[in-house]
Amino acid sequence: MADASASSATLPLSLQNLELAIDCETDSSVLRAVRNRLMQRLNDRIHALEAFAVIISRPSGDQRQLRGCLPDERLESLCVRVAEEFEMPASAILLCRGSRQFVAKDLLMSLSDLGINEAAELTCIYDTGCRKHWQLRIAVEGSDWEAIIYNIELYDQHNRLLPTEGLQILSNAERNDQNVANNAFDGRPDTFWETTFGSEKIGGWVACTFEEPVAIHRIRLRQGSHVGNTIRSFEILNSEDGLHWTHVWTAIDLGSGWSEASAPGHPGT
């Protein structure tokens, strides 16, 4: 066997030559473990050299420098770090660069792909509309008939579908105790919420309580195929305590089958 120390001494210290020097030795498990450790240390060093800092500002004027950002880091990971830095829920974070507001499809992209690099300046907007308690209040009906609502989907400011696991549902507009409002949130195509009959359903509501504060910027629902069995408009309200409600926006132009509505200024997909 050739003298490994003599042969490797003539090679430049590089990742490629380190792999070559170790591979020339043997396949033993001990040396493979040594190789893996050395490779990890080199990768860590390379990442440390690539790391950079970005500047995060709040509209209030508060500004922080976030170090240790990596080119291949996802924007989603950066949002989590920003949330920890400013001590706010990650679900409430909106990041902007100049006039560009990053949306759902950007969250899975790397910082380098989004052009975020050394000394990039980002603005962190906290969605003050984040609450645990939300209410959909019937504003305009299709007719005096009962409304049939099969599915209701709620989306946040990043256009992500909000989970229904752990969601608590309460309604004062259920016609009977079988076709209850909870059916509209179970994700099934064959169950439905049957509202109260006639004009008394105007002002009726379904309240949703989430485990963590969320923002609702878009709703999507599937109603009965007959226009008479539809709700044309919902007022969207939220609350800090589940007792005192604040109007946030109004979902309009809803109809039979699948339809949707978004809050004004919602960035969409």
N, C-alpha and C positions, 0 to 999 in steps of 0.2 A: 504493500500500500504506500502511496506517495506521502511525503511529509506534508500534512495539511497545513501546519503553521507556515511552512516555507511557501507553499503555493498561494495561500490566502493573503500572505503579507504583500504580494505584488499587486493585489486587486484593489481598486478604489472602493472606499466604504460606501456602498449603495445598497438599496433594497434588493436589486436584481442579483448583485454579486454575493450578498449575504445568503440568499436562497441557494445559489450555486455552490457556495463553499460548504454549506451544511448538507446539501443533497449528495455531494461527492463522498461524504464520509460513510454513512451507513443508513439503513432503514430502521434501526432499532427504536423501540418505543421511547427510550430515554432521550435520544437525540431528537426525535420528532417533538417531544414535549418541550425540549429546549428551543427548538426552532419556532414552535408556536408562540412561546413566551417572548422570544426576541422579535418576532413579526408583530405581535400585539404592541410591544413597546415602541417599535418603529412607527406603527400606524397611529398610536397615541401621540407620538412626537409630531408626525406629519399633520394631524388634526390640530394640534396646539399651534403649529406655525400658520395654519389656514384660518384659525379663529379670528374673529373681528368683533367690533362693538357697533351697536346701533344706538341712536338717540331716540328715546320715546318721550313724547310730550303729551300733556293733557290740556284741554281747552282752558283749564283754570290757571295754566302757566307752570304747573309742576312739571319738571323735566328730569328724566333719569337716563343714565347710560347703562345699557345692557350689554355686558361683556360675554365672551365665549360663544358667540353665534358662529355657526358653521355653514358653509355654502350649500351643503346637501341637507341641512336641517329643514323640516317642513314648517310652513307658516303656522300650522295647527299647534306645533310644539312651541313656537315663539309666543303664540297667544296665551298658552298656559303659563309661560314664564312671566309674561307681562301682567297677567292676572295675579300671580303670586307677589310680584314686585309692588303692585298698587293695592294689594289686599282686597280684591273684588272677585266675584264669581266669573270663571272663565266663560260661562254661557252669556255673559253680558258684554263681552269684549267685541269691539269693532275697531279694526286697524285701517288707517288710511295713509296714503302717501301722496301728498299734494291733493289734487282733486279726485284721485282714484280711491274708491272704497273697495277693499278686498271682500269677496263674497265666497260662497260655499266652495265653488270649484277651485278657488285659489288655495284653500286650506291644505290640500294634499300636494301642492307644488313646493319645490325647494326654494329657498331664499335666493339662490343664484338665478333660477329660472324667472323669478319675479323681479330681478334687478335690484335686490336688496343686498348691499355690500357695505364695506367699511364706511362708517360715519353717515350711513343713510338715516334720514330723519323721518320718523313715522309719528302719526298722531293717534293716540288711543282715545276712542270715544266710549264712554260707559253708557250703555242703553238704560236710561233712567226708567224705562217702561218695564223693566224686569220685576216681576212679582210672582208669588206662588199661587195667588188666587186670580182666576180669570172667569169671565162670564160672557156668554153669547145670549143677547137679549133680542127677542123677535121684534123687529121694527115694522116690516111690511109683509103682509101675507099674500098668497096667490088667490085665495078665495075664502069663503066661510067654512070650507071643509077642513078636516084635520090634515096636518102636514105629515108626510111619510119621509123620514130621513134615514137612509141606510148606513151611510158612513160620514164621519166628520174627521178630517185630518188637519192638524195644526202645525204650522211651520215657524221657525224662529227667524232672527234677523239675517242668518246665513243661509236661509232657505233650506234648513235641515228639518226633516220630519221629527216632531217632538215625540218621545216615547210615551206610551200609555201605561207602561208598567208602574204600578203604585199610584196611578191617577185616581183621585176620588171624584165621583160625579154626583151631583145633586140637581134636581129640577123641580120646578113648580108647574110644569106644563106637560104632564103625562096623562094621556086619556085613560089608561088602565095600568094595572100592575104587571102586565106581561111584556108589552112593547115599550119598555122604559128607555130613558135617555142614554143609559149606560150602553145599550145595544149599538148606538151609533159610533162608539169608540172601541168596539171589540175587534175591528178589522175583518169581520165576517160579511160576506155579500148577501146572506139570507136573513139576517136579523135587522130590526129597524126600530127607530124611535117614532112612536105615534103621538103627536101632540094633542093638546086639548082641542075641542071642536069649536068652530065659529070664531067670531071676532074676539072672544075672551083670551085667545092665545096671544094677541098683541100685548107686548110687555112681559110675556112669559119668558123664562130663561132656563138655561142649563149652565151650571157653575162647575168649573174644573179646578181642583186643587192639586198642584204638583209637589213633588218632594223637595225640589229646589226652585229658586226663582228662575223664571224664563221670560222671554219676550215673544209675543205672537204678532208676526208681521204679515201672515198670509193664512187663509183658510181655504180648504178644498173639501167639497162635500158632494155626496150622491143622493139625490132626492127621487121621489116617485116620478114615474114617467108622465103622469098627467099633471098639467100645469096647475090644476086646482089643488094638488097635494104638495104644494111647494111653499117655502118661505122665500120671499124676494129680497129681503134685507135683514141683516143682523147688526145690532150695535155691539161693538167689542169693548168691554170694560175690564178694569183690573182693580185690585184691592190689596192693601197691606195686611188687613186683618180679617178679610172675608165678610165684613159687615158694612163697611163704607166703600162705595164704588165710585170710580172715576172713568168717565168716557174717554177712550183712547182713539178709536177710529170706527168707521162704519163700513161694513161689507155690503156692497150694492150689486144689482144686476145678477142676482143668483137665479137659477132656474131649474128645470127638470133635468134628470140625469146628472152627470158630473158637471160641476161649475166651480168657479173659484173667484176669490177677490183678495186684493193685497192692500196693505196700508199705503197711504201716499208717500212717495219717495222710496218705497221698498226696492232694493237693487235687483231683485229677481235672481235668476240662475246665472 
